[in-house]
Amino acid sequence: MGNTDVHPYFEKVSVDAKIKTTESEARIKELQEKTHHRCPVYKTLKAAGVDVISNWTRA
């Protein structure tokens, strides 16, 4: 079933998070790092060797 030439898993995932806040860029970066450290989805993808591209910007 399906195309055998297509990988049945993610190779790359892009996340574009837009944060509505008055906090500084440094605080946004800190939140991003803490989220990466604690998020089970992020950790699972990284452990599986998925290239996760995460861009956090102020909305």
C-alpha positions as CSV (number, residue, x, y, z in Angstrom):
1,M,0.0,0.0,0.0
2,G,1.3,3.5,-0.8
3,N,4.5,4.4,-2.5
4,T,7.5,2.5,-1.3
5,D,9.8,5.3,-2.3
6,V,8.3,7.6,0.3
7,H,9.6,7.5,3.9
8,P,6.8,6.8,6.4
9,Y,8.3,9.3,8.9
10,F,9.2,12.9,9.3
11,E,12.5,14.1,8.1
12,K,12.1,17.8,8.9
13,V,9.6,19.7,11.0
14,S,9.3,23.5,11.0
15,V,7.8,25.4,13.9
16,D,7.0,29.1,13.6
17,A,5.8,30.4,16.9
18,K,4.6,34.0,17.1
19,I,4.5,35.2,20.7
20,K,2.4,38.1,21.7
21,T,4.3,39.7,24.6
22,T,6.1,42.8,25.8
23,E,9.0,40.7,27.0
24,S,12.5,41.2,25.6
25,E,14.0,39.0,22.8
26,A,16.2,37.4,25.5
27,R,13.2,36.4,27.5
28,I,11.5,34.9,24.3
29,K,14.7,33.0,23.7
30,E,14.8,31.7,27.3
31,L,11.2,30.5,26.9
32,Q,12.0,28.8,23.7
33,E,15.0,26.9,25.3
34,K,12.9,25.9,28.3
35,T,10.1,24.7,26.1
36,H,12.5,22.6,24.0
37,H,13.9,21.1,27.2
38,R,10.4,20.1,28.6
39,C,8.2,19.5,25.5
40,P,7.6,15.7,25.0
41,V,6.8,16.2,21.3
42,Y,10.0,18.2,20.6
43,K,12.1,15.7,22.6
44,T,10.6,12.7,20.8
45,L,11.2,14.2,17.3
46,K,14.8,15.2,18.2
47,A,15.5,11.7,19.7
48,A,14.3,10.2,16.4
49,G,16.8,12.3,14.4
50,V,14.2,14.6,12.9
51,D,15.6,18.0,11.9
52,V,13.4,20.4,13.9
53,I,13.6,24.0,12.8
54,S,12.1,26.3,15.5
55,N,11.6,30.0,14.9
56,W,10.1,32.1,17.7
57,T,9.3,35.7,17.0
58,R,7.3,38.5,18.6
59,A,3.8,38.8,17.1
